[in-house]
């Protein structure tokens, strides 16, 4: 019988790997730090109970990575390890006691603010900045020296003359709250995606290729740790004070204490006072002050034993609910929004909070005029987490979810297994009509330059467009005559529309806005059906047979194309010149050598990345799967393959193929195909019917298309 705890381990590993990628690579986290840490703690506890499923590639065995292929990677002289996190005074006491027992002598603690930005390592030689490297995966990071040189608070040349000849100083790159607010206002005006928080904004800015843009973002930096030989003092706090004299920005909040009570006093004070700081913080860092004692305490595999981070609870505020309003999305989903008395939260003024759906309102037992607790755990739009029922007015009425669409008056529908209510009047409800067009023009869909939500709204109000196909019938002169437009703007829009005709078929499918058909599903559909006519006529059975297409998605596709209006839309888009079939080179596999085979990828590779291998497998007819089962054909194994996967593969008798073996197999197939192509070309050329040069070229192309 399967052990549920072991199943949970595998589930948590996969989930945390995804969150690490979202956080460090995409700079787009979908959960808050506290939730992430709780998941990590749960995994650590379960792995401790089940050493038999040890995996050196587990999220608990490594830090996340912000490495980007756009920058040169540099290995850290001293690894940049993460800190262990605590959330209670009890855990802080445990840390303090561990240090006391291990040292068996007096010690001091340096208390610092934990700034919520992106970590940086700065190397100075002979008083000059020579290199700036991101944390990366802790072992190596991206060289972002040119960008860091634009940050005014980081000295390029040090003051004085008593600094070490060579040393490293670490700190945090930050975007101040006022700069963050201004940047998001600018992005909103340009109809660009907003940054979720200052940390993401700082991280994203630091990875820009244009250092002049980095300079315009007005980043800040606080430095907090010195490393190297011949440092001025044994005390960490004292070294920071020396670094301040050399020109580094050292936080004035840093304190050196001698007792546990002083640590608690520091935490208590800054839990409230941090709200008045100009930059984001999310906790306190506690470090044993003596470098000698730090060395004696040493490190675990992931973190120093001489330091710990105390994380603040997500900041909450109490304010009054004014009213609940409702928004209509492009799919007709109705989203309730709480309108609040303005309140300061995490450095910004909050006026609205998400309520998500009717069930959330009911679970909160929300009444009109309630005093509500609002939390902003890293998201742009905060959420209501509770109600102060003690202050509720006796005559207040419960908030009741609306029964009719606030825009068109249509009765709302709630589908089985869905939390949201929907307006099904998709043909006449203005927000749905405009929302579908906005989705169509978005970057991940048709990516039409010059168009945005405001422009779509104006064109709709002017009666110029009612669906996506109308865009391609716009006239330059009628755009130019509109207020705030001119010939140049009109020309840009027309050029953007023309360029969109080159967008691939898979993105056209995504742009149609079929419910449940996201980017990945659209790619699967395009590769399988090859053209729009096949997709329109596909049966439920044919759709479900496509990889990753279930009954729910199949039903949605059939429902979409059962509408005469949608079929007409597609015909008009086809007539406008949009790509309604896969290009031959896109749709054809390089070979079918892996046809019908399910492949699991595990380990670290040297020739190609994991994503590149996934693409290679698909192009040779194979299917990528995430877990090992009896149906697995073989495992493509790199270095450091997890012991649990290795054991499971051996138990099930699954073949394990090395990177070299796999590449040899693929390359031999490619060579074989090239030989066949050349032989067929030679045969055709020798034929009397293909002596003309143009015919030879055509024959060459046709043969390759046949074979591919």
C-alpha positions in Angstrom: 0.0 0.0 0.0 1.3 3.5 -0.9 2.5 5.5 2.1 0.6 8.8 2.1 3.5 10.6 3.7 5.9 9.5 0.9 3.3 10.6 -1.7 3.1 13.9 0.0 6.9 14.2 -0.2 6.9 13.8 -3.9 4.0 16.2 -4.3 5.8 18.9 -2.1 9.0 18.5 -4.1 7.3 19.1 -7.4 5.3 22.0 -6.0 8.3 23.7 -4.4 10.5 23.3 -7.5 7.7 25.1 -9.4 7.5 27.9 -6.8 11.3 28.3 -6.8 11.3 28.7 -10.6 8.4 31.3 -10.4 10.3 33.2 -7.7 13.9 33.2 -8.8 13.7 32.9 -12.6 10.4 34.4 -13.6 10.3 36.9 -10.8 6.6 36.2 -10.5 5.8 34.3 -7.3 2.3 33.0 -6.9 2.4 32.4 -3.1 3.8 34.5 -0.2 7.1 33.8 1.6 5.3 32.5 4.7 3.3 30.0 2.8 6.4 28.9 0.9 8.3 28.5 4.1 5.6 26.4 5.7 5.6 24.0 2.7 9.4 23.8 2.9 9.2 23.1 6.6 6.6 20.4 6.0 8.9 18.8 3.4 11.9 18.9 5.7 10.0 17.2 8.5 8.6 14.5 6.3 12.1 13.8 4.7 13.5 13.5 8.2 11.0 10.8 8.9 11.6 9.0 5.6 15.3 8.9 4.8 14.6 6.0 2.4 13.3 8.6 -0.2 16.4 10.8 0.1 16.9 12.9 -3.1 19.9 15.2 -3.4 17.9 17.3 -5.9 15.1 17.9 -3.4 14.2 21.6 -2.9 15.4 21.2 0.7 18.9 20.5 -0.5 19.5 23.7 -2.5 18.6 27.3 -2.7 16.7 28.8 -5.6 18.4 30.3 -8.6 18.1 33.7 -10.3 20.6 32.9 -13.0 19.8 34.2 -16.4 21.4 33.1 -19.7 21.6 36.7 -20.7 24.5 37.3 -18.3 27.9 35.8 -17.7 28.0 33.5 -14.7 30.6 33.9 -12.0 31.4 31.5 -9.3 31.3 32.9 -5.7 34.5 32.8 -3.8 32.4 32.2 -0.7 29.1 30.4 -1.2 26.0 32.6 -0.6 23.9 30.3 1.6 20.4 30.9 2.7 19.4 31.5 6.4 17.1 29.3 8.4 13.7 31.0 9.1 11.9 31.3 12.4 8.4 32.8 13.1 8.2 32.7 16.9 10.0 33.9 20.0 10.3 30.3 21.1 12.3 29.4 17.9 14.5 32.4 18.5 15.1 31.2 22.1 16.0 27.8 20.7 18.6 29.4 18.4 20.1 31.4 21.2 20.4 28.3 23.5 22.0 26.3 20.7 24.6 29.0 20.3 25.2 29.3 24.0 25.7 25.6 24.5 27.9 25.3 21.5 30.2 28.2 22.3 30.3 27.8 26.1 31.5 31.4 26.4 30.0 34.9 26.4 28.8 36.1 23.0 27.0 39.1 21.4 24.3 39.2 18.8 24.1 41.7 16.0 20.4 42.5 15.1 19.7 43.7 11.6 16.7 44.4 9.5 16.0 41.8 6.9 15.6 43.9 3.7 13.2 42.5 1.1 15.1 42.9 -2.1 17.6 41.0 -4.2 20.9 39.8 -2.8 24.2 41.1 -4.3 27.9 40.3 -3.8 30.3 43.2 -4.5 34.1 42.6 -4.9 36.6 45.5 -4.4 40.2 45.5 -5.3 42.5 48.3 -4.2 39.5 50.4 -3.3 37.6 50.0 -6.6 34.5 48.0 -7.5 35.5 45.3 -9.9 32.6 42.9 -9.9 28.9 42.7 -8.8 27.3 39.2 -8.8 23.8 38.1 -7.9 23.1 35.3 -5.5 22.2 32.9 -8.3 22.1 29.4 -7.0 24.4 30.2 -4.1 27.5 28.7 -5.9 27.5 31.0 -8.9 25.5 34.0 -10.0 25.1 36.5 -12.8 27.7 39.3 -13.4 25.6 42.5 -13.3 28.5 44.9 -12.7 27.4 47.4 -15.3 23.9 47.7 -13.9 25.1 47.9 -10.3 27.4 50.8 -11.2 24.3 52.9 -11.9 23.1 52.6 -8.3 24.3 55.8 -6.6 24.4 54.4 -3.1 27.1 51.8 -4.1 30.6 53.4 -4.1 32.7 52.8 -7.2 35.8 54.0 -5.4 36.2 53.8 -1.6 37.0 56.6 0.8 39.9 56.6 3.1 42.8 54.1 3.0 42.4 51.6 5.7 40.3 49.1 3.8 41.6 45.6 2.9 43.3 45.3 -0.5 40.8 42.7 -1.6 37.4 41.9 0.0 33.8 41.1 -0.7 30.8 42.9 0.8 27.2 41.6 0.5 23.9 43.3 0.7 20.5 43.9 -0.8 19.5 45.8 -3.9 16.2 47.5 -3.1 13.6 49.7 -4.8 12.2 52.3 -2.4 8.4 52.4 -1.9 8.0 55.8 -3.5 10.0 54.8 -6.6 8.0 51.5 -6.8 4.7 53.4 -6.7 5.8 55.8 -9.4 7.1 53.0 -11.6 3.8 51.0 -11.4 1.9 54.2 -12.3 4.0 54.6 -15.4 3.6 51.0 -16.3 -0.2 51.2 -15.8 -0.3 54.3 -18.1 1.6 52.3 -20.8 -0.7 49.3 -20.3 2.2 47.2 -19.1 2.0 44.5 -16.4 2.5 45.8 -12.9 5.2 44.6 -10.6 3.8 42.6 -7.7 6.1 44.2 -5.1 9.4 46.2 -4.7 11.4 43.0 -4.5 10.3 41.8 -7.9 10.7 45.3 -9.3 14.3 45.5 -8.0 15.2 41.9 -9.2 13.7 42.5 -12.7 15.4 45.9 -13.0 18.8 44.4 -12.1 18.5 41.9 -15.0 17.7 44.5 -17.7 20.1 44.6 -20.6 20.0 48.4 -20.9 21.9 49.9 -17.9 20.5 53.4 -18.7 17.0 52.1 -17.9 18.4 50.6 -14.7 19.8 54.0 -13.8 16.4 55.6 -14.3 14.8 53.2 -11.8 16.6 54.8 -8.8 17.5 51.6 -7.1 19.0 51.7 -3.6 21.3 49.3 -1.7 22.1 48.4 2.0 25.2 46.4 2.7 25.4 44.0 5.6 28.3 41.6 5.6 32.0 41.8 5.0 34.2 38.8 3.9 37.9 38.4 3.1 41.3 38.2 4.7 42.7 41.0 6.9 39.3 42.5 7.9 39.6 45.4 10.3 37.9 43.7 13.3 36.8 40.4 14.7 33.4 41.9 15.3 30.8 41.8 12.5 29.1 45.0 13.8 32.4 46.8 14.1 33.3 45.8 10.5 30.1 47.3 9.3 30.9 50.6 11.1 34.3 50.6 9.3 32.6 49.9 6.0 30.4 52.9 6.6 33.5 55.1 6.7 34.6 53.7 3.4 31.4 54.9 1.7 29.0 52.0 2.0 25.3 52.5 3.0 24.9 50.6 6.3 21.5 50.6 7.9 21.2 52.8 11.0 18.8 50.2 12.4 21.6 47.7 13.1 22.2 47.1 16.8 24.6 44.9 18.9 23.0 43.2 22.0 24.1 40.9 24.7 21.0 39.3 26.1 18.0 37.4 24.7 15.6 40.0 26.2 17.4 42.7 24.2 16.9 40.6 21.0 13.1 40.4 21.8 13.0 44.1 22.5 14.6 44.8 19.0 12.1 42.5 17.3 9.1 44.0 19.1 10.1 47.6 18.3 10.7 47.0 14.6 7.6 44.8 14.1 5.7 48.1 14.3 8.3 50.7 13.4 9.3 49.1 10.1 6.2 50.5 8.5 7.9 53.9 8.5 11.0 52.7 6.7 11.4 53.9 3.1 12.1 50.3 1.8 10.4 46.9 2.2 11.5 44.6 5.1 10.1 41.2 6.0 12.0 40.3 9.2 15.0 40.5 11.4 18.4 38.8 11.0 20.3 37.7 14.1 24.0 37.0 13.8 26.6 36.0 16.3 28.9 39.1 16.2 32.4 37.6 16.6 33.9 36.2 13.4 36.0 33.8 15.4 32.9 32.4 17.1 31.1 32.3 13.7 33.9 30.1 12.4 33.7 27.8 15.5 29.9 27.4 15.0 30.3 26.6 11.3 27.7 25.7 8.8 25.1 23.1 7.9 24.7 22.1 4.2 22.5 25.0 3.5 22.9 27.7 6.1 25.3 29.1 8.8 24.7 27.9 12.4 25.6 31.4 13.7 22.8 33.3 12.0 19.0 33.0 11.7 16.2 35.1 10.2 13.0 35.9 12.2 10.2 36.5 9.7 7.5 39.0 10.5 3.9 37.9 10.1 2.3 39.3 7.0 1.3 42.9 7.8 -2.4 43.5 8.5 -4.5 46.6 8.9 -8.0 47.2 10.2 -10.2 49.4 8.1 -13.9 49.9 7.2 -15.7 48.2 4.3 -17.4 50.9 2.3 -19.1 48.7 -0.2 -18.7 45.7 -2.5 -18.6 46.2 -6.2 -18.5 43.6 -9.0 -16.3 43.3 -12.1 -17.0 41.3 -15.2 -14.2 39.4 -16.9 -13.8 38.4 -20.5 -15.2 34.9 -19.8 -18.1 36.5 -17.9 -16.8 35.5 -14.5 -18.0 37.9 -11.8 -15.3 39.1 -9.3 -16.4 40.9 -6.1 -14.1 43.7 -4.9 -14.1 45.3 -1.4 -13.9 49.1 -1.5 -12.3 50.3 1.7 -11.5 53.4 3.7 -7.9 54.2 2.7 -5.3 52.6 5.0 -1.5 52.3 4.8 -0.3 48.8 4.4 3.3 47.6 3.6 4.3 51.1 2.4 1.3 51.7 0.1 -2.2 53.2 0.5 -4.8 50.4 0.1 -8.3 51.3 -1.0 -9.5 47.9 -2.5 -9.1 44.3 -1.6 -10.0 41.1 -3.5 -12.9 39.0 -2.3 -12.6 36.4 -5.1 -16.0 34.8 -5.1 -19.4 34.4 -3.3 -18.0 31.5 -1.1 -15.3 33.8 0.3 -17.9 36.5 1.2 -20.0 33.8 2.9 -17.1 32.3 4.9 -16.1 35.7 6.2 -19.8 36.4 7.2 -19.2 39.9 5.7 -21.7 42.6 6.6 -22.1 46.1 5.2 -19.9 48.6 7.0 -17.8 45.9 8.8 -14.4 46.7 10.2 -12.2 44.2 8.3 -8.6 43.0 8.6 -6.7 43.5 5.3 -3.5 41.6 4.5 -1.0 42.3 1.8 1.4 39.3 1.6 3.3 40.3 -1.5 0.4 40.8 -3.9 -0.7 43.9 -5.7 -4.3 43.7 -4.6 -4.6 42.8 -0.9 -7.2 40.4 0.5 -9.6 40.5 3.5 -8.6 37.9 6.0 -11.0 38.5 8.8 -13.8 40.7 10.3 -13.9 42.5 13.7 -17.3 41.3 14.6 -17.1 43.0 18.0 -17.4 46.4 16.4 -20.2 45.4 14.0 -23.3 47.6 14.1 -26.4 45.8 15.3 -28.5 46.8 12.3 -25.9 46.0 9.6 -27.0 43.6 6.9 -25.0 40.7 5.4 -23.4 41.3 2.0 -25.4 39.3 -0.5 -23.8 38.3 -3.8 -25.6 39.9 -6.8 -28.0 37.8 -8.9 -27.7 39.8 -12.2 -24.8 41.1 -14.3 -23.9 44.6 -13.1 -23.2 45.6 -16.8 -25.9 44.1 -18.9 -28.5 42.9 -16.4 -28.4 39.2 -17.5 -29.2 36.7 -14.7 -26.0 35.1 -13.4 -25.2 31.3 -13.6 -23.1 29.2 -11.4 -21.8 26.0 -13.1 -21.2 22.7 -11.4 -17.8 22.4 -9.6 -17.1 26.2 -10.2 -16.7 28.8 -7.4 -17.5 31.8 -9.6 -20.8 33.1 -11.0 -21.0 33.9 -14.7 -22.8 36.3 -17.0 -23.6 34.1 -20.0 -24.5 37.0 -22.2 -21.2 36.9 -24.0 -22.6 38.4 -27.3 -24.0 41.6 -25.7 -22.2 42.2 -22.4 -19.7 45.1 -23.0 -16.9 44.0 -20.6 -16.9 40.5 -22.1 -16.8 41.9 -25.6 -13.9 44.3 -24.8 -12.2 41.7 -22.6 -12.1 39.2 -25.5 -10.5 41.8 -27.8 -8.0 42.8 -25.1 -7.1 39.1 -24.7 -6.7 38.8 -28.5 -4.3 41.7 -28.8 -2.2 40.8 -25.7 1.5 40.0 -25.9 1.2 36.3 -25.4 -1.6 36.1 -28.0 -1.4 38.3 -31.2 0.9 40.9 -29.6 -0.5 43.8 -31.6 1.7 46.9 -31.0 -0.1 50.2 -30.6 -3.2 48.7 -29.1 -4.2 48.5 -25.4 -7.3 48.4 -23.1 -7.9 52.1 -23.3 -7.7 52.1 -27.1 -10.0 49.1 -27.3 -12.5 50.9 -25.1 -12.4 54.0 -27.3 -12.8 52.0 -30.5 -15.7 50.1 -29.0 -17.4 53.3 -27.7 -17.0 54.8 -31.2 -18.7 51.8 -32.7 -15.6 50.9 -34.7 -15.1 47.4 -33.3 -17.4 44.7 -31.8 -15.0 41.7 -32.0 -11.4 40.8 -32.9 -12.1 40.5 -36.7 -13.2 44.1 -36.8 -9.7 45.2 -36.0 -8.5 44.1 -39.4 -11.1 46.2 -41.1 -10.1 49.5 -39.4 -9.0 52.3 -41.7 -6.0 54.4 -41.0 -7.9 57.7 -41.7 -10.7 56.9 -39.3 -8.2 56.2 -36.5 -6.3 59.4 -37.2 -9.4 61.5 -36.8 -10.0 60.4 -33.2 -9.1 62.7 -30.3 -5.6 62.0 -29.0 -4.7 60.2 -32.2 -2.9 61.3 -35.3 -1.3 60.0 -38.4 1.7 58.5 -36.6 -0.4 56.6 -34.0 -2.7 55.4 -36.7 0.2 54.1 -38.8 1.7 52.3 -35.8 -1.6 50.5 -35.2 -2.0 49.5 -38.8 1.6 48.3 -38.8 0.9 46.3 -35.6 -2.1 44.7 -37.2 -0.2 43.7 -40.3 2.7 42.2 -38.3 0.2 40.1 -36.3 -0.6 38.2 -39.5 2.8 36.5 -39.0 2.0 35.1 -35.6 2.0 31.3 -35.4 -1.1 29.2 -35.5 -0.8 28.0 -31.9 -1.0 31.7 -30.7 -4.0 32.3 -32.9 -5.8 29.5 -31.1 -4.8 31.0 -27.8 -6.0 34.4 -28.9 -9.5 33.2 -29.7 -10.1 33.0 -26.0 -11.7 29.6 -25.8 -12.4 28.8 -22.2 -9.7 26.6 -20.5 -7.4 26.8 -23.6 -4.3 28.4 -22.3 -0.9 28.7 -24.0 0.2 25.1 -23.4 -3.1 23.6 -24.5 -3.1 25.8 -27.6 0.3 24.4 -28.5 -0.9 20.8 -28.0 -4.0 21.5 -30.2 -2.0 23.2 -33.0 0.5 20.4 -33.2 -2.1 17.7 -33.2 -4.8 19.1 -35.5 -2.5 21.1 -37.8 -5.2 23.5 -39.1 -8.3 25.4 -37.9 -10.8 23.4 -40.0 -9.7 20.2 -38.4 -10.1 21.8 -34.9 -13.6 23.1 -35.7 -14.8 19.7 -36.9 -13.1 17.6 -34.2 -15.3 15.3 -32.2 -15.1 14.9 -28.4 -13.3 11.6 -28.8 -10.7 13.0 -31.2 -10.0 15.9 -28.8 -9.7 13.8 -25.7 -7.2 11.6 -27.6 -4.8 14.6 -27.7 -2.2 14.7 -24.9 -3.4 16.8 -21.9 -6.9 17.4 -23.4 -9.6 16.2 -21.0 -13.4 16.1 -21.2 -13.7 19.6 -19.7 -11.4 21.3 -22.3 -12.9 19.2 -25.1 -16.5 20.3 -24.2 -15.4 23.9 -24.1 -13.8 23.7 -27.6 -16.9 22.0 -29.0 -19.1 24.6 -27.4 -17.1 27.5 -28.7 -17.2 26.3 -32.3 -20.9 25.3 -32.1 -21.6 29.0 -32.1 -22.2 30.4 -35.6 -20.9 33.7 -34.4 -17.6 32.2 -33.5 -17.3 30.3 -36.7 -17.9 33.5 -38.6 -15.3 35.2 -36.5 -12.7 32.5 -37.5 -13.7 32.8 -41.2 -13.2 36.6 -41.1 -9.8 36.2 -39.4 -8.8 33.7 -42.0 -9.8 36.1 -44.7 -7.8 38.8 -43.0 -4.7 36.7 -43.5 -4.1 35.2 -40.0 -2.2 31.9 -39.9 -4.8 29.2 -39.6 -2.5 26.2 -40.0 0.9 25.0 -38.7 3.9 25.7 -40.8 5.3 22.6 -42.3 8.6 22.9 -40.4 6.7 23.4 -37.1 4.3 20.6 -37.5 6.7 17.9 -38.8 8.7 15.8 -36.4 12.4 15.5 -37.1 11.8 11.7 -36.8 9.5 9.2 -35.3 12.2 7.2 -33.5 10.5 7.9 -30.1 6.9 7.5 -31.3 4.7 5.9 -28.7 7.5 6.2 -26.0 7.1 8.0 -22.7 10.3 9.5 -21.3 11.2 10.7 -17.8 14.0 13.2 -17.5 16.1 13.2 -14.3 19.4 14.7 -13.2 21.7 17.5 -14.4 22.9 17.6 -18.0 26.0 19.1 -19.7 25.1 19.3 -23.4 21.5 20.6 -23.4 19.1 21.9 -20.7 16.2 19.9 -19.5 13.8 22.1 -21.5 15.9 21.6 -24.6 15.8 17.8 -24.1 12.0 17.9 -23.7 11.8 19.7 -27.0 14.1 17.1 -28.7 12.0 14.3 -27.3 8.8 15.8 -28.7 10.4 16.6 -32.1 11.3 12.9 -32.4 7.8 11.8 -31.6 8.1 11.0 -27.9 6.1 12.1 -24.9 7.6 13.8 -21.8 6.2 12.5 -18.5 7.0 13.7 -15.0 6.9 10.5 -12.9 8.1 6.9 -13.3 5.5 4.2 -13.8 5.1 0.9 -15.6 4.3 2.8 -18.8 7.6 4.7 -18.8 9.7 3.6 -21.8 13.1 4.8 -20.5 14.7 7.5 -18.2 17.0 10.0 -19.7 19.4 10.3 -16.8 22.0 13.1 -16.3 24.3 13.4 -13.4 23.0 13.3 -9.8 19.9 11.3 -10.6 17.7 11.1 -7.5 18.2 7.8 -5.5 14.4 7.4 -5.2 13.9 7.5 -9.0 16.8 5.2 -9.5 15.4 2.7 -7.0 11.9 2.9 -8.6 13.3 2.4 -12.1 15.3 -0.6 -11.0 12.3 -2.1 -9.2 10.1 -1.7 -12.3 12.9 -2.7 -14.7 12.8 0.6 -16.6 15.8 1.3 -18.9 18.1 4.1 -17.8 19.7 5.9 -20.7 22.7 8.2 -20.3 22.9 11.6 -22.0 25.6 10.3 -24.3 23.6 7.3 -25.3 20.5 9.4 -26.0 22.4 11.9 -28.1 24.1 9.1 -30.1 20.7 7.5 -30.8 19.2 10.8 -32.0 22.2 11.9 -34.0 22.4 8.5 -35.8 18.7 8.8 -36.7 19.3 12.4 -38.0 22.3 11.1 -40.1 20.2 8.3 -41.4 17.4 10.6 -42.4 19.9 13.0 -44.2 21.3 10.0 -46.2 17.8 9.0 -47.3 17.0 12.5 -48.3 20.1 12.9 -50.4 19.6 9.5 -52.0 16.0 10.3 -53.0 17.1 13.7 -54.3 19.8 12.0 -56.4 17.2 9.5 -57.8 14.8 12.3 -58.7 17.4 14.5 -60.3 18.6 11.6 -62.5 15.0 11.2 -63.7 14.4 12.8 -67.2 11.3 14.6 -65.9 13.2 16.7 -63.4 16.1 18.1 -65.4 14.9 21.7 -65.1 16.6 23.6 -62.3 13.4 24.9 -60.8 11.9 21.4 -60.8 15.0 20.1 -59.0 14.6 22.7 -56.3 10.9 21.8 -56.0 11.6 18.1 -55.9 14.2 18.6 -53.1 11.7 20.5 -51.0 8.9 18.0 -51.6 11.0 15.1 -50.7 12.1 16.7 -47.4 8.4 17.5 -46.6 7.5 13.9 -47.3 10.2 12.6 -45.0 9.6 15.2 -42.2 
